[in-house]
Structure formats: structure tokens, C-alpha cells
């Protein structure tokens, strides 16, 4: 019996997700999702079309620092 196929998406489950590829087997799909996230940072998730559930997710987006927080950190460093 063949392993089930899982869908990998770029984006967030509840908003504007973009289909990336289908991968056979949950372990392989999770691994491929992480590879994609390293190569092209962003939020990704693995979706099971059979159960309509998100089984894994990762977000490698660069987090922006709040400008006020950045200024505070700069002031502390120069003190």
C-alpha cells in the first residue's frame, strides 16, 4: 500500500495560502517543507486533504524589530 500524499503550502492556512507541491508520506512532506523554508524563508504548512487538517507548520520569516525597540537597544549599547 502506498503512503498517502500530503500538500505543502506557502502562507497561512486561514489566509491566502499558495500551493507548493504534493509529497508522498508525512515524514517526507515535513522534511521537504523545512527544506523549502530554509531556501525561501516564510510560513509553510503541510495539509492533509483527507482529514482537512494542518499536520505540521514552520515560519522562517525574518521578524522585523519594532523601531522603538531598536532605538532602545541602540541607546543601551552606546551607554
C-alpha positions in Angstrom: 0.0 0.0 0.0 1.4 3.4 -1.0 1.9 6.1 1.6 -0.7 8.9 1.5 0.1 12.2 -0.2 0.3 15.5 1.7 0.1 19.0 0.3 2.7 21.7 1.1 1.6 25.3 1.1 3.3 28.7 1.4 1.5 31.2 3.6 -1.0 30.9 6.4 -3.8 28.3 6.5 -6.5 30.8 7.1 -5.3 33.5 4.6 -4.0 33.4 1.0 -2.0 30.2 1.1 -0.2 29.2 -2.1 0.1 25.5 -3.1 3.8 24.5 -3.5 3.8 20.7 -4.1 2.5 17.3 -3.1 4.7 14.8 -1.3 4.1 11.2 -0.5 4.5 10.3 3.2 4.1 12.7 6.2 7.8 12.4 7.2 8.9 13.3 3.7 6.4 16.1 3.5 7.7 17.6 6.8 11.3 17.3 5.6 10.5 18.9 2.3 8.6 21.8 4.0 11.7 22.5 6.1 13.9 22.4 3.1 11.7 24.9 1.3 11.6 27.1 4.3 15.4 27.3 4.5 15.7 28.0 0.8 12.9 30.5 0.6 12.0 31.9 4.1 8.4 32.3 5.0 5.5 30.5 6.6 4.7 26.9 5.4 2.4 24.2 6.4 1.6 20.5 5.5 -2.0 19.8 4.8 -3.9 16.5 4.7 -6.7 16.7 2.1 -8.2 13.5 3.5 -8.8 14.9 7.0 -8.7 18.6 6.1 -6.2 19.3 8.8 -2.8 21.0 9.1 -0.3 18.4 10.4 2.9 20.5 10.5 4.0 24.1 10.1 7.0 26.3 10.2 7.7 30.0 9.8 11.2 31.1 8.9 10.1 34.7 8.0 12.5 37.3 9.2 10.9 39.1 12.2 11.1 42.9 12.0 12.2 44.6 15.1 9.9 47.4 16.3 11.7 50.7 15.5 11.2 51.9 19.1 12.7 48.7 20.5 15.6 49.0 18.0 16.3 52.6 19.2 16.2 51.4 22.9 18.7 48.7 22.1 21.0 51.1 20.3 20.9 53.5 23.3 21.7 50.7 25.7 24.7 49.6 23.6 26.2 53.1 23.4 25.8 53.7 27.2 
